[in-house]
Amino acid sequence: MKKTKFGIAIAALALLVLPLAAAAQNPHNDPSLAAAQLLNPDDHTLILIDHESQMAFAVGSQPIENLRNNTVGLAKAAKLFEVDTIVTTVAEKSFSGPLFPGLRATFPDESKYIDRTTMNSWEDTRVVKQVEAFGHKKLVLAGLWTEICITGPALSAIEDGYQVYVIADASAGVSPEAHERAMQRMIQAGAIPMTWMQYLLELHRDWARAGKYAEVTALAIEHGGGYGLGIDYIKTMQKWAAEGASSH
């Protein structure tokens, strides 16, 4: 019998929900072999820039509901792995409005937010000082709009010697053209593009990490679209199969 694409996908997803005891028996994972460009929870600062309602109203490079989902998924991933995070807004109470509700719920201490007037957050000394205080030479950026509020700090930080990553699907521009040209410009300058799910799984990296396994899969189910539905499907079917077996 030929394997269908659906069957192959389900088989792959099943690997994610193997019992952790079995996964933990693998003695071959060696953290020292990790590539230098791969992100770890303790080697970078995440900067979330201007995910505010007024900025979102003009987004045209992706549906706003996708942007909100991706941004909150990214924020929850950073919180789960205790990543040093900066949340910054621009003219919050006079023009751009509040942060996305899910973002505020993830980082509820608004006293730690940095509200700016500069379009380039790297030109606000408070942001740079906080980055320096965290002490990481890798920066991960996401925000609105890609062509202004992400490109500016990305290019500035690169010139100052930082390695910059940009979460493309948790950022957006006023049009597909504006977003894509901004991404290209940053990549040409040395920035590394990522997606929020790639970020989550790169931080996790090993399904034998029992301490984060349940939280990572729960986050994927909540914000991971079809991938998350697949995980939920496999887990539910396994649960029902086990319940059926025990009832006989």
Buried (B, 14 or more C-beta within 10 A) or exposed (E): EEEEEEEEEBEEBBEBBEEBEEBBEEEEEEEEEEEEEEBBBEBBBBBBBBBBBBBBEEBBBBEBEBBBBBBBBBBBBBBBBEBBBBBBBBBBEEEBBBBBEBBBEBBEEEEEBBBBEBBBBBBBEEBBEBBEEBEBEBBBBBBBBBBBBBBBBBBBBBEEEBBBBBBBBBBBBBBEEBBBBBBEBBBEEEBBBBBBBBBBBBBBBEBBBEEBBEBBBBBBBEBBEEBBEBBBEBBEEEEEEEEEEEEE
